[in-house]
Amino acid sequence: MKIKEASEKWNISERRIRQLIKDGRIEGATKIGTTWIIPDDANKPIDKRFKDEVDFKIDLADDYFKQVDEKLAKLNSKRPLSKATLESLEESNILDWTYNSNAIEGNTLTLRETKVVLEGITIGGKSVKEHLEVINHKNAILFLEDLVKSNTDISEWNIKNIHSLILKEIDNENAGKYRTENVKISGASQIPVDYVKVPEEMEKLIYRYNNWKQYHPLIRAALLHGEFVFIHPFVDGNGRTARLLMNFEAMKNGYLPIILKASIKSKYYDALDKAMVEHDYTDFIKLIVDEEEKIIDQYLKIIDRL
């Protein structure tokens, strides 16, 4: 791709890309005549000008993750599972994850109706938008699983791709595009950053995320979710995208997808609001660890019955 194409893909200026090439920061960039050619799969360079200036509060015991990690180790000791069992569990995850994530955002399809839509059947009396939200969310999960299987790093490009799938045929104009207006999160105390700062804040987020290696994977998953929502980069679909990103981090580190139930929506929002406003992630981390333990327990129960 040319500099202009890289600029559009990475959402940084052409001038900045030329400087990064000059500094040797874009691997594989080659000059042909007077034109620079960048490999299509080149990663966006981390902007070293940014620093993580956020001081997170995480009040947890040193051995807080011992129980969930022991349960995960027990589950892993029972692998490999049969192909039929794996397919059944994955199908169940897609259904529960899709139903709950959409229900949190106001989709009125029941769990049973969501299952029917995933099977390709239309539900009478329900809107086209609600049907699309189900189909799109499943496709976003499958895309996320491909990223995990291919050991692909998270990037702004992939975040936009995930969001594009979430809003496909629902709002094509805004799908995969950062917002160009200011928004307010309904029911939240935190006010998202000004839309002018969104591209820079997203670039910072990726840089900061890559420097959270000292944290436990489930802490990183919580931080990625919370800090993404803090920016609120899109006009719509931020919640679903945030929960997908949270599970990207969990799944790539061997954990099962964390399915936040619609039934705990109020508790979820309260913990998330506290994380965004006070940068206190303690309650939010506890919540996602609790849900992770529940799904591991569910897996173990099913496997023990086989």
Secondary structure in CASP SS format (residue, H / E / C, confidence):
PFRMAT SS
TARGET T0000
AUTHOR 0000-0000-0000
METHOD secondary structure of the structure
MODEL  1
M C 1.00
K E 1.00
I H 1.00
K H 1.00
E H 1.00
A H 1.00
S H 1.00
E H 1.00
K H 1.00
W H 1.00
N C 1.00
I C 1.00
S C 1.00
E H 1.00
R H 1.00
R H 1.00
I H 1.00
R H 1.00
Q H 1.00
L H 1.00
I H 1.00
K H 1.00
D C 1.00
G C 1.00
R C 1.00
I C 1.00
E C 1.00
G C 1.00
A C 1.00
T E 1.00
K E 1.00
I E 1.00
G C 1.00
T C 1.00
T E 1.00
W E 1.00
I E 1.00
I C 1.00
P C 1.00
D C 1.00
D C 1.00
A C 1.00
N C 1.00
K C 1.00
P C 1.00
I C 1.00
D C 1.00
K C 1.00
R C 1.00
F C 1.00
K C 1.00
D C 1.00
E C 1.00
V C 1.00
D C 1.00
F C 1.00
K E 1.00
I C 1.00
D C 1.00
L C 1.00
A C 1.00
D C 1.00
D C 1.00
Y C 1.00
F C 1.00
K H 1.00
Q H 1.00
V H 1.00
D H 1.00
E H 1.00
K H 1.00
L H 1.00
A H 1.00
K H 1.00
L H 1.00
N H 1.00
S H 1.00
K C 1.00
R C 1.00
P C 1.00
L C 1.00
S C 1.00
K H 1.00
A H 1.00
T H 1.00
L H 1.00
E H 1.00
S H 1.00
L H 1.00
E H 1.00
E H 1.00
S H 1.00
N H 1.00
I H 1.00
L H 1.00
D H 1.00
W H 1.00
T H 1.00
Y H 1.00
N H 1.00
S H 1.00
N H 1.00
A H 1.00
I H 1.00
E C 1.00
G C 1.00
N C 1.00
T C 1.00
L C 1.00
T C 1.00
L H 1.00
R H 1.00
E H 1.00
T H 1.00
K H 1.00
V H 1.00
V H 1.00
L H 1.00
E C 1.00
G C 1.00
I C 1.00
T C 1.00
I C 1.00
G C 1.00
G C 1.00
K C 1.00
S C 1.00
V H 1.00
K H 1.00
E H 1.00
H H 1.00
L H 1.00
E H 1.00
V H 1.00
I H 1.00
N H 1.00
H H 1.00
K H 1.00
N H 1.00
A H 1.00
I H 1.00
L H 1.00
F H 1.00
L H 1.00
E H 1.00
D H 1.00
L H 1.00
V H 1.00
K H 1.00
S C 1.00
N C 1.00
T C 1.00
D C 1.00
I C 1.00
S C 1.00
E H 1.00
W H 1.00
N H 1.00
I H 1.00
K H 1.00
N H 1.00
I H 1.00
H H 1.00
S H 1.00
L H 1.00
I H 1.00
L C 1.00
K C 1.00
E C 1.00
I C 1.00
D C 1.00
N C 1.00
E C 1.00
N C 1.00
A C 1.00
G C 1.00
K C 1.00
Y C 1.00
R C 1.00
T C 1.00
E C 1.00
N C 1.00
V C 1.00
K C 1.00
I C 1.00
S C 1.00
G C 1.00
A C 1.00
S C 1.00
Q C 1.00
I C 1.00
P C 1.00
V C 1.00
D C 1.00
Y H 1.00
V H 1.00
K H 1.00
V H 1.00
P H 1.00
E H 1.00
E H 1.00
M H 1.00
E H 1.00
K H 1.00
L H 1.00
I H 1.00
Y H 1.00
R H 1.00
Y H 1.00
N C 1.00
N C 1.00
W C 1.00
K C 1.00
Q C 1.00
Y C 1.00
H C 1.00
P H 1.00
L H 1.00
I H 1.00
R H 1.00
A H 1.00
A H 1.00
L H 1.00
L H 1.00
H H 1.00
G H 1.00
E H 1.00
F H 1.00
V H 1.00
F H 1.00
I H 1.00
H C 1.00
P C 1.00
F C 1.00
V C 1.00
D C 1.00
G C 1.00
N H 1.00
G H 1.00
R H 1.00
T H 1.00
A H 1.00
R H 1.00
L H 1.00
L H 1.00
M H 1.00
N H 1.00
F H 1.00
E H 1.00
A H 1.00
M H 1.00
K H 1.00
N C 1.00
G C 1.00
Y C 1.00
L C 1.00
P C 1.00
I C 1.00
I C 1.00
L C 1.00
K C 1.00
A H 1.00
S H 1.00
I H 1.00
K H 1.00
S H 1.00
K H 1.00
Y H 1.00
Y H 1.00
D H 1.00
A H 1.00
L H 1.00
D H 1.00
K H 1.00
A H 1.00
M H 1.00
V H 1.00
E H 1.00
H C 1.00
D E 1.00
Y C 1.00
T H 1.00
D H 1.00
F H 1.00
I H 1.00
K H 1.00
L H 1.00
I H 1.00
V H 1.00
D H 1.00
E H 1.00
E H 1.00
E H 1.00
K H 1.00
I H 1.00
I H 1.00
D H 1.00
Q H 1.00
Y H 1.00
L H 1.00
K H 1.00
I H 1.00
I H 1.00
D H 1.00
R H 1.00
L C 1.00
END
